[in-house]
Amino acid sequence: MTDQSSTDKQIIVDGAVWILPQKPDAAEVFKQIESALDNGAVARIGVLDAKRRRVEILISGRTVSSVVLDACLDPRPSEPSI
């Protein structure tokens, strides 16, 4: 079994880490979250939990204090490029 953790795109909402599944496209999910944050709306996002089970999370643009969108682009600031 290959380790996908290094290539997973993630959403970190108020410290909780969620993995984006391969579909839908991460760019569309990021746009949906950004729109909710900009407009004080709610984004319903299908994600995977730490055990890779499919769940849905609701992100409220009015109440969430932080959202990190990790697109898994390399190299990371803490990693040297090769």
Secondary structure as the mmCIF struct_conf table of DSSP 4:
data_model
#
loop_
_struct_conf.conf_type_id
_struct_conf.id
_struct_conf.beg_label_comp_id
_struct_conf.beg_label_asym_id
_struct_conf.beg_label_seq_id
_struct_conf.end_label_comp_id
_struct_conf.end_label_asym_id
_struct_conf.end_label_seq_id
TURN_TY1_P TURN_TY1_P1 SER A 5 THR A 7
STRN STRN1 GLN A 10 VAL A 13
TURN_TY1_P TURN_TY1_P2 ASP A 14 GLY A 15
STRN STRN2 ALA A 16 ILE A 19
HELX_LH_PP_P HELX_LH_PP_P1 LEU A 20 PRO A 21
BEND BEND1 GLN A 22 PRO A 24
HELX_RH_AL_P HELX_RH_AL_P1 ALA A 26 ASN A 39
TURN_TY1_P TURN_TY1_P3 GLY A 40 GLY A 40
STRN STRN3 VAL A 42 LEU A 48
TURN_TY1_P TURN_TY1_P4 ALA A 50 LYS A 51
STRN STRN4 ARG A 54 SER A 60
TURN_TY1_P TURN_TY1_P5 GLY A 61 THR A 63
STRN STRN5 VAL A 67 ASP A 70
BEND BEND2 ASP A 74 PRO A 75
TURN_TY1_P TURN_TY1_P6 PRO A 77 SER A 78
BEND BEND3 GLU A 79 GLU A 79
#
